[in-house]
Amino acid sequence: MSDKMENKKSWLRKNGFTAVLLIFIALMIFSPDGKSCFLRQISATVILNSKIESATQENGSKKEEIPPYFSVTDWSTGKQINTADLNGKVLFINFWASWCPPCRAEFPSIQKFYEQYKTNPNLVFLTINLDENPELGKKYLAKEHFTVPFMAPSSEIPKEIFEGSLPTTVVLDKKGAIRLHHKGVADYSTNSFYDQIEGLISEK
């Protein structure tokens, strides 16, 4: 028995890095929280972040990528919201699910962003849950003390907005044009992103 123990200790001394790597891989495979923590560190570097695009193209013409309207239901009020009724406001749209590690990774930044702008009448948050069982999404928000609006689709989502990747984040300007379309984890609580949002809000 002692020989086996000595062999294990000897292996660990010689292969410490391999052992740590194996533990890391196991966490990535079996622990959603482990994955989300790792992805959160990556998103904090801003390497994966997308930028809000200019309203004009290089040739000077206006961008007119305006997707079809769609509806969501706010579960806290039961109210149905149609994006057609939100023209004149900047829309921050995020598609997420409680089982999705990248969604969990970026959600703290979305919560911070929401807290910063929730009282701004010119910015609307459509945080749209895609759990098969919405109760799982609600429990996740409650567990983490997140207060972003809990919404679910109540109509077909246009493919220009969402094609199935989670998370997906879209920002529409006041005219309804797509100014950001990002698939994957990102950090939405940075000063640079706030500056971009302020720029959109100030546009006529």
Buried (B, 14 or more C-beta within 10 A) or exposed (E): EEEEEEEEEEEEEEEEEEEEEEEEEEBBEEEBEBBBBBBBEBBBEEEBBBEBBEBEEEEEEEBEEBBBBBBBBBBEEEEEBEBEEBBEBBBBBBBBBBBBBBBBBBBBBBBBBBEBBEEBEBBBBBBBBBBEEBEEBBEBBEEEEBEBBBBBBEBEBEEEBBEEEBBBBBBBBBBBBBBBBBBBBBBBBBEEBBEBBBBBBEEE
